[in-house]
């Protein structure tokens, strides 16, 4: 599994973060994934989901197709037969339904519950 890095603070005060409010007691930590099935979101460079009406995706391992599903119109697809955290690396291919044109190919690493296709 790939090492996870923490996001860097990018604040207008040049790295001097501001505490808005401290809490006396922290909420319990999430013990497992929030999404129980592999979920993909297809977004533009600004992080805004595309209108993905008429698109579908295939998930494969090697030459074997593991799952196929349709995007909703909000840029999201869920593979109901892939539980999270994933335990294998997958290849994601996104197609237009009307003519089968291949739009994107991405590699999804193991150990994830969600994945964003940017661009």
N, C-alpha and C positions, 0 to 999 in steps of 0.2 A: 504494500500500500504506500502511496506517495505521502511524503511528509506534508503536513498542512502548515501554512504560515499564517500569522495574524495580519490583519489589514493595518496599514500605516495611517496615522492620524494626519489628516490634511485639513487644518483649520486656518481661518484667516489670521489668527494670532501667531502664525509661524511656529507651530508645534507646541504652543502653550495652551493646552486644553482647558476648558472651563467646566467646573462641576456645577451642574444646575441644581441638583438636590441629592442629598445622601439619604439612603434608607437605613433604618435601624436593623432590619432583618432582610436578608436576601431571599428571593424566591427559590424554591427547590430547583435543582438542575434537571434538565431533560435527560432521561436515562437512555433513550434510544432515538431512532430517527422519527421525525415528524411525519414524513411521507412514507407509507409502507409499500408503495409501488414506485418503480422508476418513473420519474416525471421529467420531461424535457420542455424547455421554453425557448422559442426562437425569437430573438430580439435584434433591433438595429444597433448601431454603434453607440447610441445614447441610452440603450437599455430599454427602449420602448418596444413591446411585443408587436410583431407583424400581424396583419390580418391574414391568417393562414387557412381561410376557407378554400377547400379544394386541394389540400396537400395531405400527403401521408408519409409515413416513415417506416423503414425496415431496420430491424436490429439484428445483427448477425455476429457469429463467432466463427472465424475462418470462412469456409464456404457454406456454412449452415445458417439458414434464416431461423432465428429464434422467435421473433415476434414481428407482427405488422399491425399498425394502428393508424387511425386518422387524427389529424390535428383538429382542435376546435377552432373557432374563428378568432380566438384571443391569443394565439401563438403557443398553445399548450397541448402536449400530447402525454398520455399516460399508458405505459405498458403494463397491463393488468397481470401478466404472468411473470414479471420480473420483480422479485422482492428486494428490499433494501435493508441494509447496505449491500450493494452489488458485490458478488464474490468472483467476478470475471471481468475481463476487458471486452468491450463490445465495439463493433463498427456500426455507426448510425448513418443511414443514407436517407435523404429527404427528397421526395419526388412530387411533381405536380400530377394530380389525378387525371386531368383531362387528356394528357398525351404521354404520361410516364417519363417526362423529362427529369433528369437528375439535377437537383439544385445544389445540394451540399453533401459532403461526406465528412464525418468527424469520428474520432476515436474517443470512446468513453472509458476512463480508467476504472479499475475495480475500487470498491470502497466508497461509492457515492450513492446518494438518494435522489439528487437532482442534478441537471446538467443544462447549461445555457449554450445555445448555438448563437454566436454573435456575428451578425452580418449576413 
